[in-house]
Amino acid sequence: MRITPLNVKNEEEARKIMSSVGVSPEGVRILSPKSLHAAFKIEGIKSWEANIIKQQLLSLGSDAALERKALIKNIKTSILIFGNLSQLKKLSEKLKDQPFTLKEVSQSISAYLDSLGQKEFIFEARGKVLKIKKPIICGIINVTEDSFSGDGLMDKGQNSKLKVQKLALEKAEEMVKAGARIIDVGGESTRPFSSPIKAGDEIKKVVLVLKVLRKEFKKVFLSVDTYKYPVAKAAVSEGVDIINDITALGNSPQMESLIRRYKLGCILMHMKGKPQTMQVSPSYKDVTAEIIDFFKERLKFCYKKGIKKSQILIDPGIGFGKRIEDNVKIINELYKFKILGLPIFLGLSRKSFIGKILNAGTKDCLVGTIAASMISLTNGANVLRVHDVRETAQAIKVASKITNN
């Protein structure tokens, strides 16, 4: 006899394991959801609603945990609910027609469970469709003099337009050959304590590069890293597909109309404060929960304005108003963002928190970046925004082979 522990990570893996021991197709369909478990913490719920949830779970063969006084008093409380996927799906069904908070509980649980089984996201941007099934790489091209990572093309090109365009083409070609599906072009540094530049100056920089990139790489998704409407509008005129906005469309009221009119893709990022002030004593009670709340508000805004779910990527904003412990917590808890049902875009390449962990400079953070990136993918990230495309692609290839993804 042989006894082997199993770590069943998803329903697809559960189905494979069951099939391997001869379980019938019908048995696999019924039993695979029962082999996976999930848990949720619900805060700020009324005690009578919490008791309804507990009773429903008990009837399904599971249970919930809440404070004793919530069983006898009408108070606001917290509740922990848990069960296998089958039980939680049934709970969601039972709660969906209930009033008030219970309907919201049903929707949130359902969205999370659906995302667990989702094998592929469809991202649409200006007529292009990106199927996100395996990790996607977004390469970075900084058209700046003061990039935190030291790779600004203006500095290398010594402000010569032709040299900058040549460098941009060479860099993009190298990235695309290495596996980048998205190229993100930025004309303003948003590193901590940086000062904003005029929109006119930023336009000159990004347009200079976008002109040659769009002509050369017609199938590649081109993104512009800006929060300013005039810059975004100029970039769209040059054929850009995606707006990467560090303010999650919160800075320019006209940005959403531009995205809607041209059916652009957009990346919504969380940032606490502004680049000039974001690293001045940032603090959170629960960084992941607060960012998820922020995204819920911004997504509500986007959907109301006619921006479709398939046009959106979410970026937790590593390093933008976060301490080392906040960045680490976000990476460890990326799975929690699945409750939003959207692909996760992550920019952690050469970030200062990696340098602080390693006690190293920005240029010596490649290995640390790769390590953080692979853990992020395991925890739920879908798109990595990186400086070092070739090395990241190699790491993904090895990790995917090992994890059979």
N, C-alpha and C positions, 0 to 999 in steps of 0.2 A: 504494500500500500504506500502511496505517495501523497502527502498533504502539501499543497502549494498556496501561499497567500496570493491574493489578486488585488490589483489596484485598478479598478474600472473607472476610466476617465470620462467616457462619454457613451451615449447610447449605441453608437456605431460599433464601438469596441465591445460593448456588452453583447450585441447581436452576434459578432464574430466568435466570441468565447462560447456562447450557447450553441451556436451551430457546430462548433468543433467537437462538442460532446454528444452530438446527435439529437439535439432538441428539434422538434418539428417546426416548420415555418410559422405555424399558428402559435405555437408555444413561445417562440422567439418574440413574436409581435406582442404577446400579452405580458411576458415576463421581463423583457429587457428594461422597461421603465421602472420596474420594481427593484432593479439592482443598483439604481443610482439614487442618491439622496441629496436634498438641498435644505437649507435653513434660511429664515428671514427674521430680521428684527424690525418690529413696527413700533415706532415711537409716537407719542402724542395722540393715542387712540382712546376713545371713551371706554370705560370698563365694561359696559354692557355689550359693546361691539366686540371687544376682546373675548368676552365669554361666549358669544355666538360662534366666533372662530374656533375657540377651544372645543366647544360641543360638536361642531361639524367635523373637526379633526378626529375626535374620539370616535365618532360614528364611522369614520373611514379607517380606523385601526391605528391611528397615530395620536399625537398629543401636542400640547402647547404649554409653555411655561410663562407664568406671570405672577406678580406679587400677590401675597395672600389677601390683602385688604381690597384688591380689585375684584375679588369674588363676592364681596358683600357691600361695597360702597360704590357710589356713583362718582368716579374720579377719572382724571386723565392718567393714563398709564402707558407702560411699554409691554410688549408681548413677544416672545420668541416662538416661532412656529417652525415645525420640521416634519419631514416625511419623505417617502420616496416620490419619484416624479409622477407616478400614477396617482398617488394619494393627493398630491398638491394640485395636479391638473383637475381632479374631481372637486377639490376645495374651491378652486377658481371658478368652476362652472356653477357651484352652489351659491357663490357670493355675487355673481355678476348682475343678478337682478335685484340685489338688496340695495337699500338706499344709502345715501351719504358716503361715509368713509369706506364702507365695505365694498362698494362698487370700485372704488379706486384701488383697494387692496387686490381685488380680483384682476383688474387690468395690469397692475404692476407684476403680480406673480405670473400671469399669463405671458406677458412680454418677456420676462426673464427666462421662463421655461422654453418659450419658442426660440429664443436666441441660443440656448444651450444646444438645441438640435439643428440650428441653422448652419449649413455647410458652406454657403456662398452668399456674399452680399453683391448687389448690383449697384454700382456707382455711375451716375449719368452726369456728363458735363459737356455742354454745347454740342450735342449730337453724338458724342463719343460714349461708348459704354465700356466700363472697366469691371470685369468679373473678379471679385476679391474672394478667392478660395484659398490660395496659398499666400504667404507674406509678400507684400508689395513694397518695393523700395522707391523712395522719393529722393532724388539727388539734389544737392544744394548748390546754387550759384549765387554768390554774394557780389554785387556790383558796388562795392563800398571801399572806402579807404581805411575804415576802422572796425572791421569785423572782429568779434571776440576770438574767433578761431584762427585768425591770421591768414585767411584765404581770400580776402577781398581783391577783386580783379582790378579795381582802380589803382590800388597800391602797386600791384604787379605790373600793370600796363602803363604805369606812370602817366595816367590820364590821357593817353593817346587813344582816340576812338577806334582806329583800325586795330591797334594792339589788343584793346579790350575785347573787341568783337572776335578776333582770332583766338584769344585765350578762352572765351566763352564757348566757341564752337568746338575747340579741342577738348575742353573739359566735358561738355555735353556729349560729345561723341564717345569719349572714354566711358562715361557713366551709362549711356544707353547700351553700349556693347557689353558692359559688365552686368546689365540686367535691370537698370532703372526704368520704370514705366512712367514716372512723373518727374519733371524737372521744375524746381521751385526757384524763382528768381526774385531777389530782394535788393532794393536800392537804398535802404536805410537800416543801420544797425539798431537793434532793439535790446542790446545787451544791458545788464544792470547799470544804472546811473548814466546811460547815454542820453543825449539831447536830440529832440526831433529836428529834421531838416525840412526846408520848404518843399511843398508839393511839386513845384516847378523843377527843382533840382533833382528830386527823386524820379520824376517822369523822364527827364533826360537820360538818366542812368538805365532805368529798366527798359525803356523803348529802344535804346541803343542795342541792347542784347536781344530783346524779344524779336526785333526785326530779322536778325539773321537766324535765330533758332527756329522761328516758325517756318521760315522758308526751307530750312534744311531738314527739320524733323516734323513732318506733317502728322504722323500717327501718334507721336508722343504727347502725353498730357502736359501742357504748360501751365504752371501756376505762378501767380504773382503774390509775393509776400508784402501786403500793404493793408493799412486800416483807413487809408484816405481815399475818398470817392474820386477826386480828379485823377489820381494815379491809377486806380482800378479802371476807370473809364478809358484812359489812354492805353492801358494794357489790353483791354478788351478790343480796342480798335486795331491792335497788332495781332489779334488772334488768340489771346490767352483763353484757357478753358476753365481755370479754377481761381477763385479768390481765397487766399489764405490770410485770414483776418485775426490778429492777436486780440482784438476787442470783441470778437464774436458778433460782429455787425452792430456794435454798440456805439461806435464813434461817429459814423456818418449815416444819417437817416436815409440817404439816397442809395446806399449800397444794396439794400434788399431789392429795390426796384431794378437795378442793373442786373442782378443775379436772376431775377424773375424774367426780365425781358429777353435776355440772351440764353436762358436756361443753363446758366453756368453751374459748375460745382462750387461748393464753398466749404472751407475748413473753419469751424468755430473753435476758438481757443479760450481757455480760462486764464485770466491774469488778475492778480490782486494788485490794484493800483496802476501806476504807469511805469514805464522803464526807468524813469528818473528816480522813482521812489519805491518801487516794488520790493527791493531787498532791504528796506529800512524796517527792521524788526517785524517781519510778517508773522502772523500767528493764527492758528485755527483751533477750534475745539475738536473737530473731526474733519480733517482736510478732504477726504474722499467724499463723505456725505455732503459737505458744503459745495464741492464742485459739481456733484450730481444734481443738487438743488439748483445751482446756477444754470446747468445745461437744460434742465426741465423748463425753466423760465425762458431761456433763449430759443429752445425748440418750439415752445408754444407760440412765441413771437413769429418765428419763421413759417410755421404751418399756417398761421393766421394770415400772413402776407402772401401765401401762395407758393412758397418754396417747398418742394416735395422732399420727402424723407430720403429718396434715392439720390438727392443732390448734395447730401450733407455727410461730412466726416467730423468727428469730435476729437479735440486735442486737449487733454488735461493740463497742458502748459507746464511741463517740467522746467523748473528753474525760474519761472515767472512769478515772483512773489511767494517763493517756497523755501523753506529751510532744508538742510540735508535730510532730516528725519521725515519731512513732508514728502520729498521726492521719493524716498525709499518706500514710504507707506503707499503712495500712489501706485508705484510699480508692483508692489506686493498685492494690491487690491484692485488691479485692473479688471478682474472678473466681475466686480461689482457694477462696472459701467455697462455691463451687458443688459442691465435692466432698462436701458434706454433704447436697445434694439438697433444700434448704429455701429458702423465700423470705427475702430479706434485708431487715430493718427497720432504718432508719438515722435516728438523731437527731443532726443536726449544725447545726440552726438556731440562729444567733446564738452559737455556741460560741466560747469565748475564744481558741482557736487561730486562728480567722478574724480576730478583732480584733487579735491580735498580728501576724499577717501584714500586715494593713492599717494597723497602728498607729492603731486606731480603737476607739471605745467600742461597747458591745453594741448600742445602738440604731442604729449606723451600719454594721451588718454585713449588711444585706439583700442588696446586690449580691454580696458575697463568699459569702453563703449560697447564693444562686442558682447562682453559678459552681460551687461545690463540689457542689451537689445534681445539676446536670446531668452533671458528670463521674462522679459516683457512679452515676447511672442507666446511663450508658454502660458502666461497669465491672461492672455486675451488681446494683445495688440494686433492690428491688422496691417498697418502701413508704418514703415520706419522712415523718418526724414533724416538723412545721413550725409556726412561729408565724404566718407570712405565707402563708395558703392561696391567696389570689387571685393574688398575684404568682408563686407557685410554679406554679400551674395554668397561667398564661399562658406561663411559661418552658417547661413541659413540652409545651404545645401547639405552640409554635414548633419546639422540638427534635425532637418526634415527626414533624412535617411534613418537616423537613430530612432526618432519618434514615430516613424512610418506615417508622416503627414505630407 
